[in-house]
C-alpha cells in the first residue's frame, strides 16, 4: 500500500510537470513569430530611424522603448538560441535512454 501511494505521488508530480511543459511549449511556439520579427527589426532601417527619433526626443516620454536597446533584443535572441539548444540536448538524451 505504501508503494502504491508513493507511485501515485510520482504519477501526480510527473503528470503536473508534463502538463506545465506542454502549456509552456505551446506558448513558446506561439512566440516564435514575434522573436523572428524582433530579429528582423534589430539593426534594420526602421530600428535605426526609431532610435534616432528617440535620441532627438521625438517619442512620447511614457513610451516603452526596450526594443531600442540593442542589448534587450540581442539578449532575447541569444536566450532563445540557448533554450533551443537545451531542448535539443534534453530530447536527444531522453530519446537515447528510453524508459
N, CA, C and O atoms as CSV, one atom per row, in Angstrom:
chain,resi,resn,atom,element,x,y,z
A,1,UNK,N,N,0.819,-1.198,0.000
A,1,UNK,CA,C,0.000,0.000,0.000
A,1,UNK,C,C,0.866,1.268,0.000
A,1,UNK,O,O,0.541,2.252,-0.664
A,2,UNK,N,N,1.962,1.229,0.748
A,2,UNK,CA,C,2.873,2.382,0.800
A,2,UNK,C,C,3.481,2.631,-0.575
A,2,UNK,O,O,3.613,3.775,-1.009
A,3,UNK,N,N,3.848,1.550,-1.254
A,3,UNK,CA,C,4.436,1.677,-2.582
A,3,UNK,C,C,3.428,2.308,-3.546
A,3,UNK,O,O,3.801,3.156,-4.357
A,4,UNK,N,N,2.179,1.912,-3.470
A,4,UNK,CA,C,1.154,2.469,-4.352
A,4,UNK,C,C,0.993,3.960,-4.095
A,4,UNK,O,O,0.881,4.739,-5.042
A,5,UNK,N,N,0.980,4.369,-2.836
A,5,UNK,CA,C,0.884,5.809,-2.508
A,5,UNK,C,C,2.084,6.562,-3.062
A,5,UNK,O,O,1.946,7.649,-3.624
A,6,UNK,N,N,3.249,5.978,-2.899
A,6,UNK,CA,C,4.475,6.619,-3.402
A,6,UNK,C,C,4.428,6.746,-4.923
A,6,UNK,O,O,4.756,7.799,-5.469
A,7,UNK,N,N,4.028,5.692,-5.598
A,7,UNK,CA,C,3.949,5.727,-7.060
A,7,UNK,C,C,2.880,6.712,-7.523
A,7,UNK,O,O,3.057,7.373,-8.546
A,8,UNK,N,N,1.773,6.822,-6.788
A,8,UNK,CA,C,0.736,7.804,-7.115
A,8,UNK,C,C,1.287,9.225,-7.002
A,8,UNK,O,O,0.954,10.087,-7.815
A,9,UNK,N,N,2.125,9.468,-5.997
A,9,UNK,CA,C,2.757,10.784,-5.861
A,9,UNK,C,C,3.662,11.067,-7.051
A,9,UNK,O,O,3.672,12.177,-7.584
A,10,UNK,N,N,4.416,10.066,-7.462
A,10,UNK,CA,C,5.280,10.232,-8.634
A,10,UNK,C,C,4.445,10.496,-9.884
A,10,UNK,O,O,4.783,11.357,-10.696
A,11,UNK,N,N,3.353,9.750,-10.032
A,11,UNK,CA,C,2.473,9.941,-11.184
A,11,UNK,C,C,1.879,11.348,-11.184
A,11,UNK,O,O,1.857,12.012,-12.220
A,12,UNK,N,N,1.400,11.803,-10.031
A,12,UNK,CA,C,0.815,13.147,-9.938
A,12,UNK,C,C,1.848,14.219,-10.261
A,12,UNK,O,O,1.559,15.163,-10.996
A,13,UNK,N,N,3.059,14.074,-9.707
A,13,UNK,CA,C,4.122,15.055,-9.931
A,13,UNK,C,C,4.527,15.080,-11.405
A,13,UNK,O,O,4.656,16.153,-11.994
A,14,UNK,N,N,4.724,13.920,-11.994
A,14,UNK,CA,C,5.157,13.848,-13.391
A,14,UNK,C,C,4.056,14.344,-14.323
A,14,UNK,O,O,4.346,15.016,-15.314
A,15,UNK,N,N,2.806,14.026,-14.024
A,15,UNK,CA,C,1.689,14.490,-14.845
A,15,UNK,C,C,1.587,16.006,-14.797
A,15,UNK,O,O,1.393,16.647,-15.830
A,16,UNK,N,N,1.715,16.583,-13.617
A,16,UNK,CA,C,1.659,18.043,-13.482
A,16,UNK,C,C,2.807,18.696,-14.252
A,16,UNK,O,O,2.608,19.705,-14.930
A,17,UNK,N,N,4.009,18.120,-14.148
A,17,UNK,CA,C,5.160,18.675,-14.863
A,17,UNK,C,C,4.963,18.580,-16.368
A,17,UNK,O,O,5.279,19.522,-17.095
A,18,UNK,N,N,4.444,17.450,-16.844
A,18,UNK,CA,C,4.202,17.288,-18.277
A,18,UNK,C,C,3.146,18.282,-18.769
A,18,UNK,O,O,3.284,18.851,-19.851
A,19,UNK,N,N,2.098,18.487,-17.976
A,19,UNK,CA,C,1.060,19.450,-18.350
A,19,UNK,C,C,1.623,20.870,-18.412
A,19,UNK,O,O,1.303,21.629,-19.327
A,20,UNK,N,N,2.461,21.226,-17.436
A,20,UNK,CA,C,3.077,22.555,-17.423
A,20,UNK,C,C,4.013,22.734,-18.616
A,20,UNK,O,O,4.020,23.786,-19.255
A,21,UNK,N,N,4.790,21.716,-18.908
A,21,UNK,CA,C,5.717,21.800,-20.039
A,21,UNK,C,C,4.953,21.913,-21.344
A,21,UNK,O,O,5.333,22.691,-22.219
A,22,UNK,N,N,3.891,21.155,-21.487
A,22,UNK,CA,C,3.092,21.216,-22.705
A,22,UNK,C,C,2.530,22.624,-22.918
A,22,UNK,O,O,2.578,23.150,-24.030
A,23,UNK,N,N,2.003,23.228,-21.864
A,23,UNK,CA,C,1.472,24.594,-21.965
A,23,UNK,C,C,2.583,25.595,-22.275
A,23,UNK,O,O,2.401,26.502,-23.087
A,24,UNK,N,N,3.728,25.425,-21.628
A,24,UNK,CA,C,4.855,26.333,-21.871
A,24,UNK,C,C,5.371,26.195,-23.292
A,24,UNK,O,O,5.706,27.195,-23.927
A,25,UNK,N,N,5.440,24.973,-23.800
A,25,UNK,CA,C,5.913,24.765,-25.178
A,25,UNK,C,C,4.953,25.379,-26.187
A,25,UNK,O,O,5.387,25.945,-27.191
A,26,UNK,N,N,3.661,25.274,-25.933
A,26,UNK,CA,C,2.682,25.894,-26.837
A,26,UNK,C,C,2.865,27.413,-26.853
A,26,UNK,O,O,2.846,28.027,-27.919
A,27,UNK,N,N,3.042,28.018,-25.683
A,27,UNK,CA,C,3.267,29.466,-25.606
A,27,UNK,C,C,4.577,29.846,-26.286
A,27,UNK,O,O,4.652,30.867,-26.970
A,28,UNK,N,N,5.606,29.027,-26.100
A,28,UNK,CA,C,6.917,29.283,-26.690
A,28,UNK,C,C,6.850,29.192,-28.213
A,28,UNK,O,O,7.412,30.032,-28.915
A,29,UNK,N,N,6.161,28.168,-28.719
A,29,UNK,CA,C,5.993,28.048,-30.176
A,29,UNK,C,C,5.225,29.239,-30.721
A,29,UNK,O,O,5.562,29.770,-31.780
A,30,UNK,N,N,4.205,29.655,-30.010
A,30,UNK,CA,C,3.392,30.789,-30.463
A,30,UNK,C,C,4.191,32.090,-30.456
A,30,UNK,O,O,3.868,33.012,-31.206
A,31,UNK,N,N,5.233,32.181,-29.619
A,31,UNK,CA,C,6.055,33.395,-29.535
A,31,UNK,C,C,7.126,33.464,-30.614
A,31,UNK,O,O,7.714,34.526,-30.813
A,32,UNK,N,N,7.398,32.374,-31.315
A,32,UNK,CA,C,8.480,32.362,-32.297
A,32,UNK,C,C,8.291,33.391,-33.420
A,32,UNK,O,O,9.278,34.002,-33.828
A,33,UNK,N,N,7.081,33.613,-33.938
A,33,UNK,CA,C,6.946,34.680,-34.943
A,33,UNK,C,C,7.330,36.062,-34.394
A,33,UNK,O,O,7.900,36.879,-35.118
A,34,UNK,N,N,7.022,36.322,-33.131
A,34,UNK,CA,C,7.432,37.594,-32.517
A,34,UNK,C,C,8.943,37.681,-32.415
A,34,UNK,O,O,9.525,38.741,-32.648
A,35,UNK,N,N,9.575,36.580,-32.070
A,35,UNK,CA,C,11.033,36.555,-31.971
A,35,UNK,C,C,11.649,36.786,-33.344
A,35,UNK,O,O,12.643,37.500,-33.472
A,36,UNK,N,N,11.056,36.182,-34.370
A,36,UNK,CA,C,11.541,36.397,-35.738
A,36,UNK,C,C,11.399,37.862,-36.148
A,36,UNK,O,O,12.290,38.423,-36.786
A,37,UNK,N,N,10.283,38.475,-35.780
A,37,UNK,CA,C,10.071,39.892,-36.115
A,37,UNK,C,C,11.081,40.779,-35.398
A,37,UNK,O,O,11.590,41.735,-35.982
A,38,UNK,N,N,11.372,40.470,-34.141
A,38,UNK,CA,C,12.371,41.246,-33.396
A,38,UNK,C,C,13.757,41.074,-34.003
A,38,UNK,O,O,14.523,42.035,-34.082
A,39,UNK,N,N,14.084,39.858,-34.433
A,39,UNK,CA,C,15.389,39.614,-35.062
A,39,UNK,C,C,15.520,40.442,-36.334
A,39,UNK,O,O,16.581,41.004,-36.604
A,40,UNK,N,N,14.451,40.519,-37.112
A,40,UNK,CA,C,14.487,41.306,-38.353
A,40,UNK,C,C,14.527,42.801,-38.050
A,40,UNK,O,O,15.146,43.564,-38.792
A,41,UNK,N,N,13.887,43.222,-36.986
A,41,UNK,CA,C,13.826,44.645,-36.619
A,41,UNK,C,C,15.182,45.160,-36.132
A,41,UNK,O,O,15.589,46.269,-36.476
A,42,UNK,N,N,15.879,44.348,-35.328
A,42,UNK,CA,C,17.149,44.785,-34.747
A,42,UNK,C,C,18.148,45.123,-35.843
A,42,UNK,O,O,18.479,44.276,-36.672
A,43,UNK,N,N,18.625,46.353,-35.845
A,43,UNK,CA,C,19.620,46.798,-36.813
A,43,UNK,C,C,19.046,47.192,-38.166
A,43,UNK,O,O,19.788,47.598,-39.060
A,44,UNK,N,N,17.732,47.077,-38.324
A,44,UNK,CA,C,17.110,47.429,-39.604
A,44,UNK,C,C,17.036,48.950,-39.753
A,44,UNK,O,O,17.304,49.693,-38.809
A,45,UNK,N,N,16.666,49.396,-40.954
A,45,UNK,CA,C,16.467,50.831,-41.181
A,45,UNK,C,C,15.377,51.374,-40.259
A,45,UNK,O,O,15.505,52.479,-39.732
A,46,UNK,N,N,14.316,50.608,-40.063
A,46,UNK,CA,C,13.248,51.042,-39.154
A,46,UNK,C,C,13.772,51.208,-37.733
A,46,UNK,O,O,13.461,52.190,-37.058
A,47,UNK,N,N,14.576,50.232,-37.280
A,47,UNK,CA,C,15.127,50.311,-35.935
A,47,UNK,C,C,16.025,51.544,-35.795
A,47,UNK,O,O,15.944,52.267,-34.802
A,48,UNK,N,N,16.879,51.779,-36.794
A,48,UNK,CA,C,17.772,52.948,-36.755
A,48,UNK,C,C,16.975,54.250,-36.726
A,48,UNK,O,O,17.330,55.178,-36.000
A,49,UNK,N,N,15.897,54.323,-37.514
A,49,UNK,CA,C,15.055,55.523,-37.532
A,49,UNK,C,C,14.384,55.713,-36.176
A,49,UNK,O,O,14.355,56.824,-35.646
A,50,UNK,N,N,13.850,54.644,-35.620
A,50,UNK,CA,C,13.192,54.740,-34.316
A,50,UNK,C,C,14.182,55.168,-33.235
A,50,UNK,O,O,13.841,55.972,-32.367
A,51,UNK,N,N,15.390,54.642,-33.281
A,51,UNK,CA,C,16.422,55.020,-32.315
A,51,UNK,C,C,16.778,56.498,-32.480
A,51,UNK,O,O,16.899,57.221,-31.491
A,52,UNK,N,N,16.945,56.945,-33.722
A,52,UNK,CA,C,17.269,58.351,-33.970
A,52,UNK,C,C,16.138,59.263,-33.489
A,52,UNK,O,O,16.394,60.317,-32.907
A,53,UNK,N,N,14.898,58.859,-33.731
A,53,UNK,CA,C,13.755,59.644,-33.249
A,53,UNK,C,C,13.767,59.728,-31.728
A,53,UNK,O,O,13.459,60.774,-31.157
A,54,UNK,N,N,14.118,58.637,-31.081
A,54,UNK,CA,C,14.196,58.641,-29.618
A,54,UNK,C,C,15.297,59.580,-29.143
A,54,UNK,O,O,15.099,60.361,-28.212
A,55,UNK,N,N,16.449,59.500,-29.783
A,55,UNK,CA,C,17.574,60.343,-29.380
A,55,UNK,C,C,17.282,61.818,-29.606
A,55,UNK,O,O,17.832,62.669,-28.907
A,56,UNK,N,N,16.422,62.135,-30.573
A,56,UNK,CA,C,16.039,63.534,-30.824
A,56,UNK,C,C,14.864,63.974,-29.955
A,56,UNK,O,O,14.413,65.114,-30.057
A,57,UNK,N,N,14.370,63.086,-29.111
A,57,UNK,CA,C,13.271,63.425,-28.218
A,57,UNK,C,C,11.916,63.490,-28.900
A,57,UNK,O,O,11.010,64.170,-28.418
A,58,UNK,N,N,11.768,62.789,-30.016
A,58,UNK,CA,C,10.526,62.845,-30.772
A,58,UNK,C,C,9.491,61.814,-30.315
A,58,UNK,O,O,8.351,61.837,-30.779
A,59,UNK,N,N,9.876,60.924,-29.422
A,59,UNK,CA,C,8.955,59.894,-28.952
A,59,UNK,C,C,8.340,60.303,-27.615
A,59,UNK,O,O,8.983,60.999,-26.828
A,60,UNK,N,N,7.105,59.882,-27.349
A,60,UNK,CA,C,6.461,60.220,-26.077
A,60,UNK,C,C,7.273,59.703,-24.885
A,60,UNK,O,O,7.859,58.622,-24.941
A,61,UNK,N,N,7.296,60.477,-23.830
A,61,UNK,CA,C,8.079,60.120,-22.648
A,61,UNK,C,C,7.606,58.820,-22.015
A,61,UNK,O,O,8.408,58.090,-21.433
A,62,UNK,N,N,6.316,58.521,-22.118
A,62,UNK,CA,C,5.780,57.322,-21.467
A,62,UNK,C,C,5.836,56.071,-22.353
A,62,UNK,O,O,5.322,55.021,-21.966
A,63,UNK,N,N,6.445,56.170,-23.520
A,63,UNK,CA,C,6.541,55.037,-24.444
A,63,UNK,C,C,7.638,54.074,-23.989
A,63,UNK,O,O,8.786,54.478,-23.800
A,64,UNK,N,N,7.278,52.798,-23.814
A,64,UNK,CA,C,8.308,51.801,-23.521
A,64,UNK,C,C,9.241,51.727,-24.718
A,64,UNK,O,O,8.793,51.767,-25.864
A,65,UNK,N,N,10.537,51.621,-24.456
A,65,UNK,CA,C,11.495,51.612,-25.556
A,65,UNK,C,C,12.602,50.579,-25.365
A,65,UNK,O,O,13.740,50.787,-25.784
A,66,UNK,N,N,12.255,49.475,-24.735
A,66,UNK,CA,C,13.227,48.396,-24.552
A,66,UNK,C,C,13.744,47.847,-25.869
A,66,UNK,O,O,14.878,47.374,-25.945
A,67,UNK,N,N,12.915,47.907,-26.912
A,67,UNK,CA,C,13.334,47.389,-28.221
A,67,UNK,C,C,14.402,48.267,-28.868
A,67,UNK,O,O,15.065,47.843,-29.814
A,68,UNK,N,N,14.570,49.480,-28.366
A,68,UNK,CA,C,15.591,50.365,-28.936
A,68,UNK,C,C,16.962,50.105,-28.327
A,68,UNK,O,O,17.972,50.622,-28.804
A,69,UNK,N,N,16.988,49.308,-27.280
A,69,UNK,CA,C,18.247,48.883,-26.685
A,69,UNK,C,C,18.724,47.655,-27.448
A,69,UNK,O,O,18.028,46.639,-27.476
A,70,UNK,N,N,19.875,47.729,-28.056
A,70,UNK,CA,C,20.396,46.564,-28.777
A,70,UNK,C,C,20.481,45.353,-27.857
A,70,UNK,O,O,20.208,44.225,-28.268
A,71,UNK,N,N,20.863,45.600,-26.609
A,71,UNK,CA,C,21.029,44.504,-25.665
A,71,UNK,C,C,19.706,43.806,-25.366
A,71,UNK,O,O,19.685,42.588,-25.189
A,72,UNK,N,N,18.615,44.544,-25.305
A,72,UNK,CA,C,17.328,43.938,-24.987
A,72,UNK,C,C,16.945,42.854,-25.973
A,72,UNK,O,O,16.654,41.724,-25.580
A,73,UNK,N,N,16.943,43.189,-27.242
A,73,UNK,CA,C,16.585,42.210,-28.273
A,73,UNK,C,C,17.683,41.157,-28.408
A,73,UNK,O,O,17.389,39.965,-28.502
A,74,UNK,N,N,18.933,41.584,-28.418
A,74,UNK,CA,C,20.042,40.642,-28.575
A,74,UNK,C,C,20.007,39.583,-27.472
A,74,UNK,O,O,20.183,38.395,-27.741
A,75,UNK,N,N,19.780,40.018,-26.230
A,75,UNK,CA,C,19.734,39.070,-25.116
A,75,UNK,C,C,18.592,38.070,-25.290
A,75,UNK,O,O,18.758,36.884,-25.001
A,76,UNK,N,N,17.446,38.535,-25.756
A,76,UNK,CA,C,16.334,37.622,-26.010
A,76,UNK,C,C,16.690,36.624,-27.105
A,76,UNK,O,O,16.417,35.431,-26.967
A,77,UNK,N,N,17.290,37.095,-28.182
A,77,UNK,CA,C,17.663,36.204,-29.280
A,77,UNK,C,C,18.684,35.160,-28.821
A,77,UNK,O,O,18.597,33.991,-29.197
A,78,UNK,N,N,19.632,35.580,-28.021
A,78,UNK,CA,C,20.638,34.657,-27.503
A,78,UNK,C,C,19.986,33.655,-26.549
A,78,UNK,O,O,20.284,32.461,-26.597
A,79,UNK,N,N,19.108,34.138,-25.695
A,79,UNK,CA,C,18.392,33.247,-24.777
A,79,UNK,C,C,17.550,32.239,-25.560
A,79,UNK,O,O,17.502,31.063,-25.200
A,80,UNK,N,N,16.901,32.682,-26.608
A,80,UNK,CA,C,16.099,31.802,-27.443
A,80,UNK,C,C,16.985,30.700,-28.039
A,80,UNK,O,O,16.615,29.526,-28.022
A,81,UNK,N,N,18.148,31.079,-28.562
A,81,UNK,CA,C,19.075,30.092,-29.132
A,81,UNK,C,C,19.511,29.086,-28.072
A,81,UNK,O,O,19.549,27.883,-28.329
A,82,UNK,N,N,19.840,29.579,-26.888
A,82,UNK,CA,C,20.275,28.695,-25.804
A,82,UNK,C,C,19.165,27.739,-25.379
A,82,UNK,O,O,19.420,26.563,-25.118
A,83,UNK,N,N,17.938,28.242,-25.310
A,83,UNK,CA,C,16.812,27.379,-24.953
A,83,UNK,C,C,16.585,26.300,-26.008
A,83,UNK,O,O,16.326,25.143,-25.675
A,84,UNK,N,N,16.682,26.679,-27.268
A,84,UNK,CA,C,16.519,25.697,-28.337
A,84,UNK,C,C,17.597,24.617,-28.255
A,84,UNK,O,O,17.307,23.434,-28.435
A,85,UNK,N,N,18.828,25.015,-27.988
A,85,UNK,CA,C,19.913,24.045,-27.844
A,85,UNK,C,C,19.680,23.137,-26.641
A,85,UNK,O,O,19.910,21.930,-26.711
A,86,UNK,N,N,19.224,23.722,-25.544
A,86,UNK,CA,C,18.975,22.936,-24.338
A,86,UNK,C,C,17.851,21.924,-24.574
A,86,UNK,O,O,17.945,20.775,-24.140
A,87,UNK,N,N,16.797,22.347,-25.254
A,87,UNK,CA,C,15.702,21.424,-25.559
A,87,UNK,C,C,16.178,20.311,-26.480
A,87,UNK,O,O,15.782,19.156,-26.319
A,88,UNK,N,N,17.022,20.652,-27.444
A,88,UNK,CA,C,17.548,19.639,-28.363
A,88,UNK,C,C,18.407,18.630,-27.609
A,88,UNK,O,O,18.277,17.423,-27.815
A,89,UNK,N,N,19.280,19.117,-26.741
A,89,UNK,CA,C,20.137,18.218,-25.974
A,89,UNK,C,C,19.311,17.326,-25.045
A,89,UNK,O,O,19.568,16.128,-24.932
A,90,UNK,N,N,18.331,17.916,-24.392
A,90,UNK,CA,C,17.494,17.143,-23.482
A,90,UNK,C,C,16.703,16.079,-24.232
A,90,UNK,O,O,16.625,14.932,-23.791
A,91,UNK,N,N,16.119,16.458,-25.362
A,91,UNK,CA,C,15.329,15.474,-26.108
A,91,UNK,C,C,16.223,14.361,-26.644
A,91,UNK,O,O,15.820,13.198,-26.631
A,92,UNK,N,N,17.413,14.686,-27.110
A,92,UNK,CA,C,18.347,13.664,-27.585
A,92,UNK,C,C,18.717,12.720,-26.453
A,92,UNK,O,O,18.718,11.500,-26.621
A,93,UNK,N,N,19.031,13.292,-25.302
A,93,UNK,CA,C,19.410,12.487,-24.140
A,93,UNK,C,C,18.263,11.573,-23.708
A,93,UNK,O,O,18.478,10.388,-23.449
A,94,UNK,N,N,17.067,12.106,-23.631
A,94,UNK,CA,C,15.939,11.306,-23.176
A,94,UNK,C,C,15.543,10.246,-24.195
A,94,UNK,O,O,15.138,9.147,-23.816
A,95,UNK,N,N,15.655,10.560,-25.480
A,95,UNK,CA,C,15.314,9.584,-26.509
A,95,UNK,C,C,16.346,8.459,-26.598
A,95,UNK,O,O,16.016,7.340,-26.992
A,96,UNK,N,N,17.591,8.755,-26.235
A,96,UNK,CA,C,18.632,7.722,-26.256
A,96,UNK,C,C,18.512,6.779,-25.074
A,96,UNK,O,O,19.037,5.665,-25.099
A,97,UNK,N,N,17.822,7.227,-24.043
A,97,UNK,CA,C,17.642,6.400,-22.841
A,97,UNK,C,C,16.152,6.238,-22.564
A,97,UNK,O,O,15.646,6.742,-21.561
A,98,UNK,N,N,15.452,5.538,-23.449
A,98,UNK,CA,C,14.008,5.398,-23.248
A,98,UNK,C,C,13.707,4.655,-21.957
A,98,UNK,O,O,14.469,3.806,-21.494
A,99,UNK,N,N,12.592,5.008,-21.418
A,99,UNK,CA,C,12.213,4.382,-20.141
A,99,UNK,C,C,11.214,3.304,-20.371
A,99,UNK,O,O,10.772,2.660,-19.420
